[in-house]
């Protein structure tokens, strides 16, 4: 994630492209920091949803340990689920 003047970000792309496979200009200066905050919100919500799903599974008699296997490859599969 990068923020700043489009020309400056494009000119400075050489080093970041070697360090990361995903380098995206998000907008003006500080846009990268705001994007990081948005990412943290999504991660937090994902962890909360995961914990509530596991709790519900246990409450209704579903083997929560098998959920990652059952959902693998589906629309709700994600790295958090498979870790």
C-alpha positions, -999 to +999 in steps of 0.1 A: +000+000+000+013+034-009+000+069-006+012+101-022+014+119-055+008+094-084+040+103-102+061+100-070+047+067-061+052+054-097+088+067-097+095+050-063+080+016-072+112-002-080+122-010-044+087-019-030+080-042-060+110-062-050+098-065-014+062-072-020+041-089-047+013-065-042+020-027-044-010-005-049-013+033-047-043+040-025-046+077-030-030+109-016-005+110+013-016+090+044-040+069+023-018+039+029-022+044+067-060+047+064-060+015+042-040-003+069-066+008+095-094-005+072-074-038+070-072-041+107-109-035+111-116-063+086-092-086+104-107-079+138-142-085+124-130-118+108-115-130+141-147-121+160-169-139+134-146-169+136-148-171+174-186-167+174-189-194+147-168-218+167-188-211+199-221-216+180-209-248+165-200-262+199-233-251+213-253-269+186-232-301+187-211-295+155-175-306+156-158-272+153-125-288+145-139-301+112-153-267+100-120-257+081-121-290+062-158-288+054-155-252+041-122-255+023-124-242-012-158-226-007-168-190-007-163-186+031-128-202+031-100-179+041-065-181+055-078-174+090-100-204+088-073-227+076-046-217+101 
